[in-house]
Structure formats: C-alpha cells, structure tokens
Amino acid sequence: MQINGGIRICEPGMRASIRAMHVQSEILGMINENVEGFDKVGFQRREPVVSALTEFIGVHGLSTTVDDEVGRIMVSKNPLDIALVNKGYFQVQTPNGVKLTRDGRFKLDREGNLLTLEDFPVLSDAGMPIKLPVIPDNIDKVSVDTKGKVSVYDKSTNKMADAGFLGIVDANGMAVLNPEVKQGYNEHSNVIIQNEFLKVKPVVRNFEANRQIFLLESSNLQKVISQLGSVS
C-alpha cells in the first residue's frame, strides 16, 4: 500500500492576483493611517504582519502589531499635560470599559475629577477615578511627580494634598514600576514620516505587478471567449 500526502493548490491566476492586490491595498491603508497620525498626541504606529498563508487566504492572513516605542516628547507648558518617557499606558474609564492610552492631555472638572479631553475619568493605580481632595483656583497648583503621584496645593493647610498615583500599566495590564512621568509635556506620535514614505514604493510596485498579471489573464480570457464564440 502506498500513501501519498501533501498540499496541492491550483487556482486561476486572476483570483490570485485580485487577492494579492487586496492585501497590498490593506497594507497601503495602514501606511496612510500612520502618516495621518504623525501629528497626533499619543498615536502609535501600526505595523502590518503578513503570515505565511497570506498568499493563499488573502487579507485573512494579514494582521497588525502596535509599535510601542516612545514618540517625540515636547514641552506644552500645561500642568495637566502628562507624558510617559518609558513604555506604558494611562488607564481611563470609558462606557466600553477601561481603555489604555498614551495621550496624557488631561483636564479638571468643577468637582476636581481628572478627565481626558473626551471627558473620560483617569484611573489611579487602585483602579478608581482620580479626584483632587482640594479644588485649586489655578491648575498650576497641581503637581505630578516622576512616579505619577498627583498632588494639589491646599492653601488652608499650606501643604500638598495627595490625590493618588496615576494608573500606568503595560499592554498586558501589568503595573509599570518606573514610568518616568513628565509634567507639562506631550508625547507626539512615534511615526517617522520618511520611513513610511519609503515603505510605500515596494507596496505600490507589488500592486502594479499583480495588476499587470490580472490584465494579462483578463485579456487571454477574452480571447478564449471570443474564439469559442466564433467556433459556435
């Protein structure tokens, strides 16, 4: 008895070229998103990941990974702008659950709650919304140290009153022990615009190559159909 095994794939070239063009279009879209996010605070670039089976299953074999390298740290002079020098994320409470972000542009409401620009509560390391024990008459009275401890000046006691530590975690939700928090700074995206433009050329080249194959296959198919029609 002889047992033969293996995988044999034989499919029309038009289908393969269309699938390849679809993949290249998706990759180009990711690059465009990175370029658009260049000036966004806290934006982290996306990197396409092409699996070994993408050639056969198309975009279903395409995934993305987040580049967690620290972006450009720039002075903002706003005491409620917080940047992380090391890798990590702020935790904020949203209607859809806890969200991780590196956008540290915060604000205070009338009750002294620390909020994001979208009005989401900023969480402490205990998982609770951060609320100042004293409502300051000026945001310059709010202090955030390098460990993420939030304090506010209490003029009634002439001392700093603690409001808790910022909940800073990694991508897996584990606490970051040394986040190196900088008050009065913003972290802009980690996108290097020149690198994104360099990645466009091979993607476009691959798309055009598959497009030419598609046009060639389409032309041959039209000739076959025309010949069959003339014979009948």
N, C-alpha and C positions, 0 to 999 in steps of 0.2 A: 504494500500500500504506500502511495506517495501523497504527502500532504503539502500543498503549496499555499503559502501565506504572503501577505503584503498589502499595500495600498496602491490602487491604480486609479488615477484621475485623468479623465479625458473629457474635455468640455470645449465648446466653441470659443474661439479667440475673442469674439465680440463681447461675450459675457465677462470674460476675464479682464478685458481692457476697461469695460464700464466699471467693474468693481474696483479696479486699481485707480481709476480717475476719481471715484467716490472717496477712496481713502486719502488720496492726495488733497482733495478739496477740504476734507475734515482737518488734515494737518495744517493746511494753509489758514483755515479759520482759527485754529489755536494760536498760530503766529500772529494773526491780526489782533486777537484779543490781548496778547502780550504787548503789542505796540500801543494799543488803545489804553492799556493800563499803566503806561510808562510814568505818567504824572499823577497817578492815584496814590494817596497815602495808604500804606499798609498792604498794597497789592503785591501778591506773589505770583511769579510767572508760572505758567503751565508747560510741562514738557511732554510731548506725545511719546507713548510707548507702543512700539509695533511688535506684536507677538510673532512667533514662527509660523502661525497658521493664518496670518492676515491675508496672505496671498490667495488663500482658498475660501476664507469666510468673510473677507471684506472688512467693513468698519466694525464688525462684531469682535474682531481681533485687535482693535485699536483702543487703547486706554490712555489715561493721563496720570502724571505724577506732579506733585507740587514742589517747586524749588524753594526750600526753606532757608536759603541763605539770607542773611540780613541785608536790607536795602540801604539806601542813602540816608544817613542821619543828618537832618538840617535844623537849624535854630528856628523857632517860631515865636519865642518871647511870650507865649501864652502859658501861664502857670498850669492850666488844665490840659495842656498838650503833653502826652507822655509817650516816650519811645523806649523800645527794648533794644539794648546793644547786643544782647545774646539771643539765641533762638528761643522761641516761646510764644505764647499767645495769651491775650487777655480773655477772660470769660465774661460774657454778657448774657443776660436773661432775655429771651425773645418769646413771642407767642408760640413758636415751634420748638421750644426747648433751649438749652444752653448752646450758645454759638461761640466759636473761637475766632478771634480777630487780632491783627497786629495794628489796626487803626486805633491809635490812642488819643484821638481828639475827643475829649470829654467836656461836659458842662455840668452845672448845678441847677436844680430847680428851686422853687421857693422854699421847699421843705428841707433842703440840704442834701437831697439824693444825688449821687454821682451817676450821670447818664451819658450814653453815647449821643452822637448827633441825631440818631434815629429815635431817641427817647427810650432806649433800652437800658435797664439798670445794669450797672457794672458790679460784678460779684467779687466778694472778698475770698481769701483763701479758705474760709469756712463755708463757702457756697451761699452766703447771704448777701443781699444788696448792700452796697456801702452807703451809709448815711452819716453825714457830719454831725457830731454832737452839738456843734455851735454853728449857726448860720453866719458866715462872715459878711461884713459890709463891703469887702473887696476880695476878689479871687486871689490877690497877691498874698493873702493871709493863709492860703492853703499850701501845705508843703508835702512833697513826696520824696522819700529818700531812695537810695540806690537799691534797697531791698524791696521797695514797693510799699512801705508803710506810709499811710495817708494820715496827716495831722492838720489841725487848724488852730490858729491862734485864738485863745479865749481871753478877751480883754478884761473879763470880770475877775479872772484869777491871775492874769498876766503870765499864763503858761500855755504850752501847746497841748491840745486835747487830741488823743488818738482816735481815729475812726476805723482802724483795721488795716490789714495788708491786702493789696491787690491780688486777686486770684490768678496767678500766672502759671500756666501749665504747658507741657509739650503737646505734640499732635496726638499722643495716646492718652491725654488727660492726667498725666503724672506731674506733680508739682516741680517747678524749676527752682532749684535752690539758690542759684546765683543769676538772676535775670539781668542785673546791671541796668536799672531803670534810670532814665534821664528825664528830668522835669523841664518843660519849656522847649522840647524838641519834637519834631515829627520824623517818622520814618517813611520816606517815599519808596516807590517800588524797587524791586531788585532786578528789574529788566535792564539789560544792556542793549540799547537800541541798535547798535552796529551789528551785534551778534544775531539779532532777529532778522535784520535785512539780509545777512549772509545766508541764513537758512532758507530764505525764500527761493533763491535761484535753483538749487537741486530739486526742490519740490515742484516748481513750475516746469523744469526740464523733464521730470518723470511724467508729469501730467501730459505734456505735449507729445512725449514718445508714445504713451498709451492712446492718446487721441489719434495719432497718425496710424497706429495699428487698427483702431476702430474704423477709421475712414477707409483703410485698405480692405479690411474684411467686408465692410458695407458695400464697397464698390464691386468686389468679387461676387458677393451675394446677389447684387442687382444684375450682374452679367449672367449668372446662372439662371435666375428667374426669367430674364429676357430670352435666353436661349431655349429654356423649357417652353416658354410661351410660343416661340416661333415654330418649334417642332410640333406642338399640338395643333 
